[in-house]
Amino acid sequence: MVAARLGETVRGERRALGFRQDDLALVAGLGLRAVHDLEAGKATAQLATWVKALDALDLELVAVPRRRL
């Protein structure tokens, strides 16, 4: 679920900036397939790949504790 939400965020921000997937791939130093996989929410994507895409979109990844039940 986390990967899917991150993928939606990456796609939304990329579109808001007017980037195509290949634009993001170029700016982030990633392959087009990697960008596609991120936006599809593939759980197997490496953290370094996420960080490159997020950096290129001027986004940051923040870990916060979940609310305890």
Backbone bond lengths (Angstrom), bond angles and torsions (degrees), N, CA, C in turn:
res aa  C-N    CA-C-N  psi(-1)  N-CA   C-N-CA  omega(-1)  CA-C   N-CA-C  phi
1 M - - - 1.447 - - 1.529 112.76 -
2 V 1.322 116.63 -37.58 1.460 119.64 -179.53 1.527 110.31 -63.04
3 A 1.332 116.70 -44.37 1.464 120.31 179.97 1.524 111.07 -61.88
4 A 1.316 117.23 -38.33 1.468 120.64 179.78 1.521 110.64 -65.39
5 R 1.327 117.06 -42.42 1.477 119.96 178.78 1.522 111.08 -66.92
6 L 1.326 116.63 -40.33 1.466 119.20 176.96 1.529 110.63 -63.44
7 G 1.316 115.96 -41.18 1.461 120.20 178.56 1.517 112.23 -60.52
8 E 1.317 116.49 -41.89 1.467 120.79 177.14 1.526 110.94 -63.19
9 T 1.320 116.08 -39.28 1.463 120.25 179.17 1.523 110.93 -65.69
10 V 1.324 116.30 -45.33 1.472 120.59 178.54 1.523 109.97 -60.35
11 R 1.322 117.50 -47.41 1.468 120.77 -179.59 1.529 111.19 -61.12
12 G 1.312 116.42 -45.44 1.464 120.09 -178.50 1.512 112.62 -63.39
13 E 1.323 116.69 -43.56 1.468 119.60 179.87 1.518 111.28 -69.49
14 R 1.329 116.82 -38.59 1.473 120.32 177.09 1.522 110.13 -59.36
15 R 1.303 116.07 -46.53 1.473 120.08 179.57 1.523 111.65 -65.81
16 A 1.325 116.82 -39.71 1.468 120.45 179.45 1.528 110.94 -61.70
17 L 1.335 116.31 -31.26 1.468 120.75 178.92 1.525 112.15 -84.99
18 G 1.333 116.81 -4.46 1.460 120.51 -179.74 1.516 113.51 77.72
19 F 1.330 117.49 19.89 1.464 122.16 178.63 1.518 110.25 -88.07
20 R 1.315 115.54 145.08 1.457 121.50 165.78 1.529 107.01 -89.91
21 Q 1.303 117.04 168.73 1.460 119.15 179.14 1.525 111.99 -59.38
22 D 1.317 117.01 -39.01 1.463 118.86 179.76 1.526 111.98 -69.35
23 D 1.335 118.35 -28.55 1.463 121.18 174.51 1.527 109.90 -64.59
24 L 1.333 116.09 -47.25 1.458 120.18 179.45 1.522 110.51 -62.46
25 A 1.314 116.85 -42.65 1.464 120.52 179.17 1.524 110.82 -57.25
26 L 1.313 116.33 -44.63 1.466 120.94 -179.40 1.529 111.32 -64.95
27 V 1.312 117.07 -49.17 1.464 121.29 -177.88 1.527 111.34 -65.01
28 A 1.323 116.88 -37.39 1.466 121.10 -176.60 1.534 113.08 -85.00
29 G 1.330 116.42 -11.18 1.459 119.33 -176.80 1.520 112.27 72.87
30 L 1.321 115.95 35.38 1.458 122.44 -179.17 1.515 110.10 -119.60
31 G 1.302 116.06 163.20 1.453 120.58 172.62 1.524 110.09 -79.02
32 L 1.308 115.78 156.11 1.460 120.82 178.55 1.531 110.66 -59.49
33 R 1.316 117.45 -38.61 1.458 121.41 179.39 1.535 110.79 -61.99
34 A 1.337 116.81 -38.21 1.469 120.48 179.11 1.528 110.58 -63.20
35 V 1.317 116.97 -43.00 1.467 120.81 178.92 1.525 109.49 -63.90
36 H 1.315 116.46 -44.50 1.466 120.41 178.48 1.529 110.43 -58.85
37 D 1.327 116.65 -45.58 1.464 120.81 -179.50 1.523 111.90 -63.41
38 L 1.330 117.54 -40.23 1.463 120.72 178.15 1.524 110.26 -61.31
39 E 1.315 116.21 -49.46 1.462 120.21 -177.55 1.529 111.76 -66.09
40 A 1.316 116.48 -25.80 1.461 120.89 177.40 1.528 111.41 -80.65
41 G 1.327 116.29 -6.73 1.457 120.05 178.00 1.513 114.42 77.44
42 K 1.328 116.59 28.53 1.464 119.95 179.39 1.527 109.63 -63.48
43 A 1.306 115.48 121.50 1.464 121.16 -176.96 1.523 112.93 -71.92
44 T 1.321 117.13 -11.44 1.461 120.53 -177.79 1.532 113.01 -88.31
45 A 1.312 118.22 -2.35 1.468 121.04 -179.37 1.530 109.87 -64.51
46 Q 1.309 116.39 139.66 1.459 121.30 -179.83 1.524 110.75 -76.26
47 L 1.310 114.91 150.44 1.464 120.36 -179.67 1.522 111.11 -57.81
48 A 1.308 118.13 -40.03 1.468 121.26 179.97 1.524 111.50 -60.09
49 T 1.314 117.40 -34.92 1.463 121.58 178.11 1.520 110.16 -67.59
50 W 1.338 116.64 -44.94 1.464 120.41 176.67 1.520 110.24 -58.69
51 V 1.320 117.05 -45.34 1.468 121.15 -176.55 1.526 110.56 -62.38
52 K 1.315 117.94 -42.26 1.475 120.64 178.48 1.523 111.22 -60.31
53 A 1.323 116.28 -45.68 1.469 119.73 -179.55 1.522 110.74 -66.02
54 L 1.325 117.16 -44.89 1.464 120.51 -179.84 1.525 110.92 -63.22
55 D 1.330 117.45 -42.26 1.469 120.46 177.70 1.527 111.14 -60.06
56 A 1.321 116.37 -43.04 1.471 120.37 -178.99 1.527 111.63 -63.64
57 L 1.319 116.26 -26.73 1.467 121.27 -179.99 1.527 112.26 -97.18
58 D 1.323 116.06 5.11 1.472 122.77 -178.02 1.531 111.19 59.05
59 L 1.329 114.81 42.04 1.460 122.20 175.45 1.519 107.95 -113.95
60 E 1.336 116.75 159.57 1.455 119.32 176.19 1.521 109.93 -128.68
61 L 1.308 114.77 152.25 1.455 121.87 177.58 1.526 107.72 -99.95
62 V 1.311 116.25 123.86 1.454 121.57 -176.74 1.525 109.05 -125.26
63 A 1.311 116.41 131.39 1.465 120.97 176.39 1.522 108.68 -100.86
64 V 1.303 115.22 127.42 1.471 120.56 177.96 1.529 108.00 -130.73
65 P 1.313 117.46 148.69 1.462 119.05 178.63 1.524 111.27 -62.62
66 R 1.306 115.53 142.70 1.464 120.37 174.04 1.513 108.25 -75.20
67 R 1.289 114.86 153.41 1.464 119.06 176.97 1.520 107.73 -64.24
68 R 1.272 114.88 131.02 1.459 120.06 179.79 1.514 109.95 -83.67
69 L 1.313 116.09 136.65 1.465 121.06 -179.09 1.503 111.22 -87.60
